[in-house]
Amino acid sequence: MGKLRRDIILLGLISFFTDMSSEIIAPILPFFLLSLGGSGIAIGLVMGLGDGLASILNFFSGRASDKIGKRKLFISAGYGLSATSKLFFPFSSSWWNILILRASERAGKGIRGAPRDAMIGERYEENRGLAFGFHRAMDTSGAIVGSLLAFLLFWLFKLQMKTILIMAAFLAFLAIPPVYFLKEKKIDVRKEKIAISSSLKKFIAISILFYLGNFSYVFFLMRAKEIWNSIIPSSSIAISFLLYALFNIVYASLSMHFGKLSDKMGRRYIIVSGYLLFAFVCFGFIFITDIGKVMAGILSIILFILYGMVFAIIEGNQRAYVSDLGKWKGYSQGAFRAYTGIAVIISGLIAGFLWDADHGLVFLYGAALSILSASLLSTVNIEKD
């Protein structure tokens, strides 16, 4: 791995197994919710509340890990809670059950996320983009395997959704053993006040705006199902699973590339390009129904490739940029995730409401906010304090 250290490889392996489990569940979840009587608003609430809660908890776990000078405790607890929560997904009888369970599962992500990213950020200086890019690539490689397994188990082996969810839950426990091989690095617990730099505050403010429009992937999957239902009705759900796997393949294969690119060129304008690409993808899904069935199917494939590129560009690089701008790594990562997490909750509710009103409005909303965010990030003066 050259410049990559042992702990980042272990963290990548842990994320690989966790995301393999999570991404078996991910493409199934919106359709499972629909089978339990969930509406567009219900789906938006389940996805937004879960992801938002995870982000908010990062604020507290990141700050606490800075205060006590330890990261591994939070990483271990977070992965354990997520794995345990997944065991109860298949036994849900209403979408309300999933709302509570997914919130619990995402809470585990919130507990571990900021301390883990802080561990990565503080151990890399010159190659920080590469390190975060590698971690996102491993994370998303697990997602590729998981989403492909979801497709095979559902389409080829004809398993029921509940059976697949049970299998996914047990796979999550493969991520636990490698946690104990992580080495805790001594962190100097300073007496000075923990605070967010002014430059980071500006970036967080712009990111909040973007995440207000960066609605959940489930709306892209449901849109894909609509498109393919007019082409191959019997396989529309299975094809949406494959498109999700394609998204993850692109995301994983390009994450390290864009991480290294940001190390050389600077992260700010790389992130701007990701925001603009998200707007382009949203516009694509608005006009996709006006070009004929076959062309719509082809365009949906292209758009999911571009959607994967969006995540490869922004996810790791945003975290690396936060580490660049923040003095307190755990607190900075936690604050970024918490504030954007509140935006995610709101985004899920708005997207669900718009979906029930008119499906195209969801994508118009996302495009408008991402363009505005890109404009602000490219023009506002953000310099490291």
C-alpha positions as YAML, in Angstrom:
chain: A
units: angstrom
residues:
- id: 1
  name: MET
  ca: [0.00, 0.00, 0.00]
- id: 2
  name: GLY
  ca: [3.07, 2.24, 0.03]
- id: 3
  name: LYS
  ca: [2.14, 5.37, 1.94]
- id: 4
  name: LEU
  ca: [-0.86, 3.81, 3.66]
- id: 5
  name: ARG
  ca: [-0.37, 2.70, 7.27]
- id: 6
  name: ARG
  ca: [-1.63, -0.43, 9.02]
- id: 7
  name: ASP
  ca: [-4.49, 1.26, 10.87]
- id: 8
  name: ILE
  ca: [-5.99, 2.83, 7.74]
- id: 9
  name: ILE
  ca: [-5.94, -0.61, 6.11]
- id: 10
  name: LEU
  ca: [-7.71, -2.09, 9.15]
- id: 11
  name: LEU
  ca: [-10.26, 0.73, 9.15]
- id: 12
  name: GLY
  ca: [-10.82, 0.11, 5.45]
- id: 13
  name: LEU
  ca: [-11.39, -3.60, 6.12]
- id: 14
  name: ILE
  ca: [-13.86, -2.82, 8.92]
- id: 15
  name: SER
  ca: [-15.78, -0.45, 6.65]
- id: 16
  name: PHE
  ca: [-15.72, -3.03, 3.84]
- id: 17
  name: PHE
  ca: [-17.62, -5.59, 5.93]
- id: 18
  name: THR
  ca: [-19.96, -3.01, 7.44]
- id: 19
  name: ASP
  ca: [-20.92, -1.58, 4.08]
- id: 20
  name: MET
  ca: [-21.27, -5.04, 2.54]
- id: 21
  name: SER
  ca: [-23.99, -5.65, 5.11]
- id: 22
  name: SER
  ca: [-25.51, -2.16, 4.87]
- id: 23
  name: GLU
  ca: [-25.65, -2.14, 1.09]
- id: 24
  name: ILE
  ca: [-27.46, -5.46, 0.92]
- id: 25
  name: ILE
  ca: [-30.10, -3.72, 2.99]
- id: 26
  name: ALA
  ca: [-29.95, -0.33, 1.22]
- id: 27
  name: PRO
  ca: [-31.56, -1.13, -2.17]
- id: 28
  name: ILE
  ca: [-34.14, -3.38, -0.51]
- id: 29
  name: LEU
  ca: [-35.15, -0.92, 2.18]
- id: 30
  name: PRO
  ca: [-37.33, 1.51, 0.15]
- id: 31
  name: PHE
  ca: [-39.30, -1.36, -1.39]
- id: 32
  name: PHE
  ca: [-39.57, -3.12, 2.00]
- id: 33
  name: LEU
  ca: [-40.95, 0.12, 3.45]
- id: 34
  name: LEU
  ca: [-43.48, 0.36, 0.63]
- id: 35
  name: SER
  ca: [-44.57, -3.23, 1.38]
- id: 36
  name: LEU
  ca: [-45.15, -2.17, 5.00]
- id: 37
  name: GLY
  ca: [-47.42, 0.67, 3.90]
- id: 38
  name: GLY
  ca: [-44.89, 3.51, 3.85]
- id: 39
  name: SER
  ca: [-45.52, 6.56, 1.62]
- id: 40
  name: GLY
  ca: [-42.99, 8.91, 0.05]
- id: 41
  name: ILE
  ca: [-43.03, 11.07, 3.18]
- id: 42
  name: ALA
  ca: [-42.56, 7.98, 5.38]
- id: 43
  name: ILE
  ca: [-39.57, 6.88, 3.32]
- id: 44
  name: GLY
  ca: [-38.10, 10.37, 3.42]
- id: 45
  name: LEU
  ca: [-38.56, 10.46, 7.21]
- id: 46
  name: VAL
  ca: [-36.96, 7.04, 7.75]
- id: 47
  name: MET
  ca: [-33.94, 7.88, 5.60]
- id: 48
  name: GLY
  ca: [-33.58, 11.49, 6.68]
- id: 49
  name: LEU
  ca: [-34.02, 10.90, 10.42]
- id: 50
  name: GLY
  ca: [-31.62, 7.96, 10.47]
- id: 51
  name: ASP
  ca: [-28.88, 9.71, 8.53]
- id: 52
  name: GLY
  ca: [-29.44, 12.97, 10.35]
- id: 53
  name: LEU
  ca: [-29.28, 11.36, 13.78]
- id: 54
  name: ALA
  ca: [-26.00, 9.70, 12.84]
- id: 55
  name: SER
  ca: [-24.56, 13.03, 11.82]
- id: 56
  name: ILE
  ca: [-25.74, 14.82, 14.95]
- id: 57
  name: LEU
  ca: [-24.26, 12.16, 17.24]
- id: 58
  name: ASN
  ca: [-20.92, 12.66, 15.49]
- id: 59
  name: PHE
  ca: [-20.80, 16.08, 17.12]
- id: 60
  name: PHE
  ca: [-20.84, 14.58, 20.61]
- id: 61
  name: SER
  ca: [-18.65, 11.56, 19.89]
- id: 62
  name: GLY
  ca: [-16.07, 13.69, 18.08]
- id: 63
  name: ARG
  ca: [-15.90, 16.23, 20.89]
- id: 64
  name: ALA
  ca: [-15.79, 13.52, 23.57]
- id: 65
  name: SER
  ca: [-12.97, 11.68, 21.79]
- id: 66
  name: ASP
  ca: [-10.96, 14.92, 21.71]
- id: 67
  name: LYS
  ca: [-11.69, 15.53, 25.40]
- id: 68
  name: ILE
  ca: [-10.59, 12.11, 26.66]
- id: 69
  name: GLY
  ca: [-7.92, 11.59, 24.02]
- id: 70
  name: LYS
  ca: [-9.27, 8.23, 22.81]
- id: 71
  name: ARG
  ca: [-10.82, 7.12, 19.51]
- id: 72
  name: LYS
  ca: [-10.99, 3.31, 19.61]
- id: 73
  name: LEU
  ca: [-13.64, 3.16, 22.35]
- id: 74
  name: PHE
  ca: [-16.13, 5.06, 20.19]
- id: 75
  name: ILE
  ca: [-15.23, 3.12, 17.05]
- id: 76
  name: SER
  ca: [-15.84, -0.20, 18.79]
- id: 77
  name: ALA
  ca: [-19.15, 0.86, 20.39]
- id: 78
  name: GLY
  ca: [-20.45, 2.32, 17.14]
- id: 79
  name: TYR
  ca: [-19.86, -0.73, 14.99]
- id: 80
  name: GLY
  ca: [-21.31, -2.99, 17.69]
- id: 81
  name: LEU
  ca: [-24.55, -1.00, 18.00]
- id: 82
  name: SER
  ca: [-25.06, -0.91, 14.23]
- id: 83
  name: ALA
  ca: [-24.59, -4.65, 13.83]
- id: 84
  name: THR
  ca: [-26.97, -5.45, 16.69]
- id: 85
  name: SER
  ca: [-29.70, -3.11, 15.41]
- id: 86
  name: LYS
  ca: [-29.70, -4.75, 11.97]
- id: 87
  name: LEU
  ca: [-30.74, -8.08, 13.50]
- id: 88
  name: PHE
  ca: [-34.23, -6.72, 14.16]
- id: 89
  name: PHE
  ca: [-34.93, -5.22, 10.71]
- id: 90
  name: PRO
  ca: [-36.50, -8.36, 9.19]
- id: 91
  name: PHE
  ca: [-39.03, -8.72, 12.01]
- id: 92
  name: SER
  ca: [-40.61, -5.29, 11.51]
- id: 93
  name: SER
  ca: [-44.35, -5.23, 10.98]
- id: 94
  name: SER
  ca: [-44.76, -1.53, 10.13]
- id: 95
  name: TRP
  ca: [-42.69, 1.31, 8.74]
- id: 96
  name: TRP
  ca: [-42.63, 2.82, 12.24]
- id: 97
  name: ASN
  ca: [-40.58, -0.17, 13.42]
- id: 98
  name: ILE
  ca: [-38.04, 0.51, 10.69]
- id: 99
  name: LEU
  ca: [-37.98, 4.20, 11.63]
- id: 100
  name: ILE
  ca: [-36.85, 3.32, 15.17]
- id: 101
  name: LEU
  ca: [-34.47, 0.52, 14.18]
- id: 102
  name: ARG
  ca: [-32.76, 2.46, 11.44]
- id: 103
  name: ALA
  ca: [-32.34, 5.38, 13.81]
- id: 104
  name: SER
  ca: [-30.62, 2.99, 16.24]
- id: 105
  name: GLU
  ca: [-28.43, 1.51, 13.50]
- id: 106
  name: ARG
  ca: [-27.44, 4.96, 12.26]
- id: 107
  name: ALA
  ca: [-26.78, 6.04, 15.84]
- id: 108
  name: GLY
  ca: [-23.97, 3.48, 15.79]
- id: 109
  name: LYS
  ca: [-22.59, 5.20, 12.74]
- id: 110
  name: GLY
  ca: [-22.83, 8.51, 14.56]
- id: 111
  name: ILE
  ca: [-20.88, 7.22, 17.53]
- id: 112
  name: ARG
  ca: [-18.01, 5.88, 15.44]
- id: 113
  name: GLY
  ca: [-17.84, 8.26, 12.48]
- id: 114
  name: ALA
  ca: [-16.11, 11.40, 13.74]
- id: 115
  name: PRO
  ca: [-13.59, 9.60, 15.99]
- id: 116
  name: ARG
  ca: [-12.70, 7.28, 13.11]
- id: 117
  name: ASP
  ca: [-12.25, 10.14, 10.64]
- id: 118
  name: ALA
  ca: [-10.28, 12.02, 13.26]
- id: 119
  name: MET
  ca: [-7.99, 8.99, 13.62]
- id: 120
  name: ILE
  ca: [-7.39, 9.05, 9.86]
- id: 121
  name: GLY
  ca: [-6.96, 12.82, 9.67]
- id: 122
  name: GLU
  ca: [-4.46, 13.13, 12.51]
- id: 123
  name: ARG
  ca: [-2.21, 10.36, 11.18]
- id: 124
  name: TYR
  ca: [-1.90, 11.85, 7.71]
- id: 125
  name: GLU
  ca: [-0.71, 15.30, 6.71]
- id: 126
  name: GLU
  ca: [0.73, 15.31, 3.18]
- id: 127
  name: ASN
  ca: [-1.41, 12.46, 1.84]
- id: 128
  name: ARG
  ca: [-4.64, 13.14, 3.68]
- id: 129
  name: GLY
  ca: [-6.73, 13.09, 0.51]
- id: 130
  name: LEU
  ca: [-5.22, 9.72, -0.44]
- id: 131
  name: ALA
  ca: [-5.96, 8.27, 3.00]
- id: 132
  name: PHE
  ca: [-9.60, 9.40, 3.01]
- id: 133
  name: GLY
  ca: [-9.94, 8.32, -0.61]
- id: 134
  name: PHE
  ca: [-8.63, 4.83, 0.24]
- id: 135
  name: HIS
  ca: [-11.05, 4.54, 3.14]
- id: 136
  name: ARG
  ca: [-13.99, 5.60, 0.97]
- id: 137
  name: ALA
  ca: [-12.84, 3.15, -1.73]
- id: 138
  name: MET
  ca: [-12.77, 0.24, 0.74]
- id: 139
  name: ASP
  ca: [-16.09, 1.32, 2.22]
- id: 140
  name: THR
  ca: [-17.66, 1.45, -1.20]
- id: 141
  name: SER
  ca: [-16.02, -1.80, -2.37]
- id: 142
  name: GLY
  ca: [-18.04, -3.44, 0.39]
- id: 143
  name: ALA
  ca: [-21.05, -1.60, -0.95]
- id: 144
  name: ILE
  ca: [-20.42, -3.06, -4.41]
- id: 145
  name: VAL
  ca: [-20.30, -6.60, -3.06]
- id: 146
  name: GLY
  ca: [-23.38, -5.95, -0.92]
- id: 147
  name: SER
  ca: [-25.50, -4.43, -3.67]
- id: 148
  name: LEU
  ca: [-24.55, -7.22, -6.08]
- id: 149
  name: LEU
  ca: [-25.44, -9.80, -3.43]
- id: 150
  name: ALA
  ca: [-28.79, -8.08, -2.96]
- id: 151
  name: PHE
  ca: [-29.45, -8.41, -6.70]
- id: 152
  name: LEU
  ca: [-28.38, -12.08, -6.85]
- id: 153
  name: LEU
  ca: [-30.27, -13.12, -3.75]
- id: 154
  name: PHE
  ca: [-33.45, -11.35, -4.88]
- id: 155
  name: TRP
  ca: [-33.39, -12.00, -8.63]
- id: 156
  name: LEU
  ca: [-31.43, -15.26, -9.08]
- id: 157
  name: PHE
  ca: [-32.18, -17.13, -5.85]
- id: 158
  name: LYS
  ca: [-35.68, -15.62, -5.47]
- id: 159
  name: LEU
  ca: [-35.28, -15.10, -1.72]
- id: 160
  name: GLN
  ca: [-37.82, -13.07, 0.23]
- id: 161
  name: MET
  ca: [-36.80, -9.60, 1.37]
- id: 162
  name: LYS
  ca: [-36.95, -10.63, 5.03]
- id: 163
  name: THR
  ca: [-34.59, -13.57, 4.43]
- id: 164
  name: ILE
  ca: [-32.09, -11.30, 2.69]
- id: 165
  name: LEU
  ca: [-32.27, -8.83, 5.58]
- id: 166
  name: ILE
  ca: [-31.46, -11.60, 8.07]
- id: 167
  name: MET
  ca: [-28.39, -12.63, 6.06]
- id: 168
  name: ALA
  ca: [-27.24, -9.02, 5.84]
- id: 169
  name: ALA
  ca: [-27.54, -8.58, 9.60]
- id: 170
  name: PHE
  ca: [-25.23, -11.51, 10.36]
- id: 171
  name: LEU
  ca: [-22.63, -10.28, 7.86]
- id: 172
  name: ALA
  ca: [-22.36, -7.02, 9.84]
- id: 173
  name: PHE
  ca: [-20.66, -8.87, 12.70]
- id: 174
  name: LEU
  ca: [-17.65, -9.65, 10.46]
- id: 175
  name: ALA
  ca: [-16.59, -6.01, 10.97]
- id: 176
  name: ILE
  ca: [-16.20, -6.37, 14.76]
- id: 177
  name: PRO
  ca: [-12.98, -8.47, 15.16]
- id: 178
  name: PRO
  ca: [-10.64, -6.13, 13.18]
- id: 179
  name: VAL
  ca: [-11.58, -3.22, 15.49]
- id: 180
  name: TYR
  ca: [-9.61, -4.78, 18.33]
- id: 181
  name: PHE
  ca: [-6.39, -4.79, 16.28]
- id: 182
  name: LEU
  ca: [-6.44, -0.99, 15.93]
- id: 183
  name: LYS
  ca: [-3.70, 0.75, 17.90]
- id: 184
  name: GLU
  ca: [-4.71, 3.68, 20.05]
- id: 185
  name: LYS
  ca: [-2.34, 6.57, 19.42]
- id: 186
  name: LYS
  ca: [-1.63, 8.81, 22.38]
- id: 187
  name: ILE
  ca: [-3.36, 12.17, 21.91]
- id: 188
  name: ASP
  ca: [-2.32, 15.20, 23.90]
- id: 189
  name: VAL
  ca: [-5.42, 16.39, 25.71]
- id: 190
  name: ARG
  ca: [-4.99, 20.15, 25.67]
- id: 191
  name: LYS
  ca: [-6.58, 22.53, 28.16]
- id: 192
  name: GLU
  ca: [-7.37, 25.18, 25.58]
- id: 193
  name: LYS
  ca: [-10.96, 25.78, 24.52]
- id: 194
  name: ILE
  ca: [-12.30, 23.50, 21.82]
- id: 195
  name: ALA
  ca: [-13.66, 25.66, 18.99]
- id: 196
  name: ILE
  ca: [-14.42, 25.68, 15.28]
- id: 197
  name: SER
  ca: [-12.27, 27.89, 13.08]
- id: 198
  name: SER
  ca: [-13.95, 30.69, 11.09]
- id: 199
  name: SER
  ca: [-12.87, 29.10, 7.81]
- id: 200
  name: LEU
  ca: [-14.50, 25.82, 8.81]
- id: 201
  name: LYS
  ca: [-17.67, 27.65, 9.84]
- id: 202
  name: LYS
  ca: [-17.94, 29.07, 6.31]
- id: 203
  name: PHE
  ca: [-17.47, 25.66, 4.71]
- id: 204
  name: ILE
  ca: [-20.01, 24.06, 7.05]
- id: 205
  name: ALA
  ca: [-22.56, 26.78, 6.25]
- id: 206
  name: ILE
  ca: [-22.22, 26.14, 2.51]
- id: 207
  name: SER
  ca: [-22.30, 22.37, 3.05]
- id: 208
  name: ILE
  ca: [-25.54, 22.70, 5.01]
- id: 209
  name: LEU
  ca: [-27.12, 24.34, 1.97]
- id: 210
  name: PHE
  ca: [-25.91, 21.54, -0.28]
- id: 211
  name: TYR
  ca: [-27.16, 18.80, 2.06]
- id: 212
  name: LEU
  ca: [-30.58, 20.43, 2.24]
- id: 213
  name: GLY
  ca: [-30.86, 19.41, -1.41]
- id: 214
  name: ASN
  ca: [-28.76, 16.24, -1.33]
- id: 215
  name: PHE
  ca: [-31.72, 13.93, -0.72]
- id: 216
  name: SER
  ca: [-31.43, 10.18, -0.16]
- id: 217
  name: TYR
  ca: [-30.42, 7.69, -2.85]
- id: 218
  name: VAL
  ca: [-33.80, 5.94, -2.41]
- id: 219
  name: PHE
  ca: [-35.50, 8.55, -4.59]
- id: 220
  name: PHE
  ca: [-33.06, 7.79, -7.40]
- id: 221
  name: LEU
  ca: [-33.82, 4.07, -6.99]
- id: 222
  name: MET
  ca: [-37.58, 4.63, -7.05]
- id: 223
  name: ARG
  ca: [-37.19, 6.82, -10.14]
- id: 224
  name: ALA
  ca: [-35.14, 4.07, -11.80]
- id: 225
  name: LYS
  ca: [-37.84, 1.52, -10.96]
- id: 226
  name: GLU
  ca: [-40.45, 3.74, -12.64]
- id: 227
  name: ILE
  ca: [-38.32, 4.02, -15.79]
- id: 228
  name: TRP
  ca: [-37.60, 0.30, -16.07]
- id: 229
  name: ASN
  ca: [-41.15, -0.66, -15.15]
- id: 230
  name: SER
  ca: [-42.19, 0.72, -18.53]
- id: 231
  name: ILE
  ca: [-39.48, -1.35, -20.27]
- id: 232
  name: ILE
  ca: [-39.24, -4.65, -18.32]
- id: 233
  name: PRO
  ca: [-41.97, -4.60, -15.66]
- id: 234
  name: SER
  ca: [-41.12, -8.01, -14.18]
- id: 235
  name: SER
  ca: [-37.50, -7.06, -13.48]
- id: 236
  name: SER
  ca: [-37.74, -3.34, -12.66]
- id: 237
  name: ILE
  ca: [-36.82, -3.77, -8.98]
- id: 238
  name: ALA
  ca: [-33.93, -6.12, -9.77]
- id: 239
  name: ILE
  ca: [-32.58, -3.69, -12.39]
- id: 240
  name: SER
  ca: [-32.72, -0.84, -9.86]
- id: 241
  name: PHE
  ca: [-30.55, -3.05, -7.59]
- id: 242
  name: LEU
  ca: [-28.04, -3.42, -10.43]
- id: 243
  name: LEU
  ca: [-28.00, 0.32, -11.05]
- id: 244
  name: TYR
  ca: [-27.27, 0.84, -7.37]
- id: 245
  name: ALA
  ca: [-24.39, -1.63, -7.65]
- id: 246
  name: LEU
  ca: [-23.11, 0.32, -10.68]
- id: 247
  name: PHE
  ca: [-23.25, 3.52, -8.62]
- id: 248
  name: ASN
  ca: [-21.11, 1.87, -5.94]
- id: 249
  name: ILE
  ca: [-18.60, 0.47, -8.46]
- id: 250
  name: VAL
  ca: [-17.99, 3.94, -9.86]
- id: 251
  name: TYR
  ca: [-17.86, 5.47, -6.37]
- id: 252
  name: ALA
  ca: [-15.27, 2.92, -5.16]
- id: 253
  name: SER
  ca: [-13.10, 2.95, -8.26]
- id: 254
  name: LEU
  ca: [-12.75, 6.75, -8.41]
- id: 255
  name: SER
  ca: [-12.57, 7.75, -4.72]
- id: 256
  name: MET
  ca: [-8.80, 7.37, -4.39]
- id: 257
  name: HIS
  ca: [-8.25, 9.10, -7.73]
- id: 258
  name: PHE
  ca: [-10.19, 12.21, -6.70]
- id: 259
  name: GLY
  ca: [-8.57, 12.11, -3.25]
- id: 260
  name: LYS
  ca: [-5.09, 12.19, -4.77]
- id: 261
  name: LEU
  ca: [-6.23, 14.85, -7.23]
- id: 262
  name: SER
  ca: [-7.37, 17.08, -4.36]
- id: 263
  name: ASP
  ca: [-3.96, 16.61, -2.65]
- id: 264
  name: LYS
  ca: [-2.37, 18.10, -5.76]
- id: 265
  name: MET
  ca: [-4.93, 20.65, -6.96]
- id: 266
  name: GLY
  ca: [-6.69, 21.68, -3.74]
- id: 267
  name: ARG
  ca: [-9.98, 20.38, -2.39]
- id: 268
  name: ARG
  ca: [-12.22, 23.38, -2.77]
- id: 269
  name: TYR
  ca: [-12.78, 23.40, -6.52]
- id: 270
  name: ILE
  ca: [-12.82, 19.60, -6.69]
- id: 271
  name: ILE
  ca: [-15.79, 19.71, -4.29]
- id: 272
  name: VAL
  ca: [-17.41, 22.50, -6.37]
- id: 273
  name: SER
  ca: [-17.24, 20.24, -9.44]
- id: 274
  name: GLY
  ca: [-18.99, 17.50, -7.45]
- id: 275
  name: TYR
  ca: [-21.81, 19.84, -6.46]
- id: 276
  name: LEU
  ca: [-22.32, 20.89, -10.08]
- id: 277
  name: LEU
  ca: [-22.28, 17.29, -11.28]
- id: 278
  name: PHE
  ca: [-25.02, 16.45, -8.77]
- id: 279
  name: ALA
  ca: [-27.15, 19.22, -10.28]
- id: 280
  name: PHE
  ca: [-26.56, 17.75, -13.75]
- id: 281
  name: VAL
  ca: [-27.66, 14.30, -12.57]
- id: 282
  name: CYS
  ca: [-30.83, 15.77, -11.04]
- id: 283
  name: PHE
  ca: [-31.69, 17.57, -14.28]
- id: 284
  name: GLY
  ca: [-31.15, 14.29, -16.11]
- id: 285
  name: PHE
  ca: [-33.75, 12.56, -13.97]
- id: 286
  name: ILE
  ca: [-36.21, 15.40, -14.59]
- id: 287
  name: PHE
  ca: [-36.14, 15.12, -18.38]
- id: 288
  name: ILE
  ca: [-35.53, 11.38, -18.63]
- id: 289
  name: THR
  ca: [-39.17, 10.49, -19.27]
- id: 290
  name: ASP
  ca: [-39.40, 12.70, -22.36]
- id: 291
  name: ILE
  ca: [-36.95, 10.79, -24.59]
- id: 292
  name: GLY
  ca: [-38.60, 7.42, -25.20]
- id: 293
  name: LYS
  ca: [-38.48, 4.18, -23.22]
- id: 294
  name: VAL
  ca: [-35.25, 2.66, -24.57]
- id: 295
  name: MET
  ca: [-33.31, 5.93, -24.46]
- id: 296
  name: ALA
  ca: [-34.62, 6.53, -20.93]
- id: 297
  name: GLY
  ca: [-33.23, 3.17, -19.88]
- id: 298
  name: ILE
  ca: [-29.83, 3.93, -21.40]
- id: 299
  name: LEU
  ca: [-29.76, 7.40, -19.86]
- id: 300
  name: SER
  ca: [-30.62, 5.98, -16.42]
- id: 301
  name: ILE
  ca: [-27.46, 3.85, -16.62]
- id: 302
  name: ILE
  ca: [-25.34, 6.89, -17.54]
- id: 303
  name: LEU
  ca: [-26.89, 8.96, -14.78]
- id: 304
  name: PHE
  ca: [-26.13, 6.33, -12.14]
- id: 305
  name: ILE
  ca: [-22.51, 6.29, -13.33]
- id: 306
  name: LEU
  ca: [-22.39, 10.08, -12.90]
- id: 307
  name: TYR
  ca: [-24.14, 9.78, -9.53]
- id: 308
  name: GLY
  ca: [-21.32, 7.48, -8.42]
- id: 309
  name: MET
  ca: [-18.81, 10.08, -9.59]
- id: 310
  name: VAL
  ca: [-20.54, 12.72, -7.46]
- id: 311
  name: PHE
  ca: [-19.93, 10.71, -4.30]
- id: 312
  name: ALA
  ca: [-16.37, 9.84, -5.32]
- id: 313
  name: ILE
  ca: [-15.65, 13.55, -5.72]
- id: 314
  name: ILE
  ca: [-17.29, 14.99, -2.62]
- id: 315
  name: GLU
  ca: [-17.46, 12.41, 0.18]
- id: 316
  name: GLY
  ca: [-13.80, 11.77, 1.02]
- id: 317
  name: ASN
  ca: [-12.68, 15.23, -0.04]
- id: 318
  name: GLN
  ca: [-15.19, 17.01, 2.19]
- id: 319
  name: ARG
  ca: [-13.86, 15.06, 5.19]
- id: 320
  name: ALA
  ca: [-10.28, 15.76, 4.20]
- id: 321
  name: TYR
  ca: [-11.12, 19.47, 3.79]
- id: 322
  name: VAL
  ca: [-12.65, 19.53, 7.28]
- id: 323
  name: SER
  ca: [-9.42, 18.05, 8.65]
- id: 324
  name: ASP
  ca: [-7.47, 20.71, 6.73]
- id: 325
  name: LEU
  ca: [-9.53, 23.56, 8.18]
- id: 326
  name: GLY
  ca: [-10.10, 22.27, 11.73]
- id: 327
  name: LYS
  ca: [-7.54, 22.29, 14.54]
- id: 328
  name: TRP
  ca: [-9.48, 19.82, 16.70]
- id: 329
  name: LYS
  ca: [-9.93, 16.85, 14.38]
- id: 330
  name: GLY
  ca: [-12.65, 14.95, 16.28]
- id: 331
  name: TYR
  ca: [-14.69, 18.04, 17.12]
- id: 332
  name: SER
  ca: [-14.34, 19.44, 13.59]
- id: 333
  name: GLN
  ca: [-15.48, 16.19, 11.96]
- id: 334
  name: GLY
  ca: [-18.32, 15.90, 14.47]
- id: 335
  name: ALA
  ca: [-19.49, 19.48, 13.99]
- id: 336
  name: PHE
  ca: [-19.45, 19.10, 10.19]
- id: 337
  name: ARG
  ca: [-21.48, 15.89, 10.35]
- id: 338
  name: ALA
  ca: [-23.89, 17.24, 12.97]
- id: 339
  name: TYR
  ca: [-24.85, 20.42, 11.15]
- id: 340
  name: THR
  ca: [-25.11, 18.73, 7.77]
- id: 341
  name: GLY
  ca: [-27.03, 15.92, 9.48]
- id: 342
  name: ILE
  ca: [-29.76, 18.32, 10.57]
- id: 343
  name: ALA
  ca: [-29.93, 19.42, 6.94]
- id: 344
  name: VAL
  ca: [-30.28, 15.76, 5.90]
- id: 345
  name: ILE
  ca: [-33.31, 15.28, 8.17]
- id: 346
  name: ILE
  ca: [-34.99, 18.34, 6.67]
- id: 347
  name: SER
  ca: [-33.99, 17.27, 3.16]
- id: 348
  name: GLY
  ca: [-35.60, 13.85, 3.63]
- id: 349
  name: LEU
  ca: [-38.89, 15.36, 4.73]
- id: 350
  name: ILE
  ca: [-38.94, 17.92, 1.92]
- id: 351
  name: ALA
  ca: [-38.01, 15.29, -0.69]
- id: 352
  name: GLY
  ca: [-40.72, 12.94, 0.57]
- id: 353
  name: PHE
  ca: [-43.34, 15.69, 0.42]
- id: 354
  name: LEU
  ca: [-42.26, 16.73, -3.09]
- id: 355
  name: TRP
  ca: [-42.20, 13.09, -4.26]
- id: 356
  name: ASP
  ca: [-45.81, 12.60, -3.21]
- id: 357
  name: ALA
  ca: [-46.76, 15.83, -5.00]
- id: 358
  name: ASP
  ca: [-44.74, 15.42, -8.24]
- id: 359
  name: HIS
  ca: [-41.68, 13.19, -8.64]
- id: 360
  name: GLY
  ca: [-39.87, 15.68, -10.85]
- id: 361
  name: LEU
  ca: [-39.98, 18.37, -8.17]
- id: 362
  name: VAL
  ca: [-37.59, 16.37, -5.97]
- id: 363
  name: PHE
  ca: [-34.85, 16.55, -8.59]
- id: 364
  name: LEU
  ca: [-35.52, 20.19, -9.45]
- id: 365
  name: TYR
  ca: [-35.15, 21.06, -5.77]
- id: 366
  name: GLY
  ca: [-31.85, 19.16, -5.49]
- id: 367
  name: ALA
  ca: [-30.44, 20.76, -8.63]
- id: 368
  name: ALA
  ca: [-31.28, 24.30, -7.52]
- id: 369
  name: LEU
  ca: [-29.61, 23.99, -4.11]
- id: 370
  name: SER
  ca: [-26.51, 22.25, -5.44]
- id: 371
  name: ILE
  ca: [-25.94, 24.99, -8.03]
- id: 372
  name: LEU
  ca: [-26.35, 27.65, -5.34]
- id: 373
  name: SER
  ca: [-23.91, 25.78, -3.07]
- id: 374
  name: ALA
  ca: [-21.33, 25.47, -5.84]
- id: 375
  name: SER
  ca: [-21.60, 29.19, -6.56]
- id: 376
  name: LEU
  ca: [-21.02, 30.10, -2.91]
- id: 377
  name: LEU
  ca: [-18.14, 27.68, -2.40]
- id: 378
  name: SER
  ca: [-16.34, 28.99, -5.48]
- id: 379
  name: THR
  ca: [-16.73, 32.66, -4.51]
- id: 380
  name: VAL
  ca: [-16.68, 32.89, -0.69]
- id: 381
  name: ASN
  ca: [-13.22, 33.48, 0.77]
- id: 382
  name: ILE
  ca: [-12.30, 30.34, 2.73]
- id: 383
  name: GLU
  ca: [-8.78, 30.29, 4.06]
- id: 384
  name: LYS
  ca: [-7.24, 28.22, 6.82]
- id: 385
  name: ASP
  ca: [-6.99, 30.20, 10.06]
...
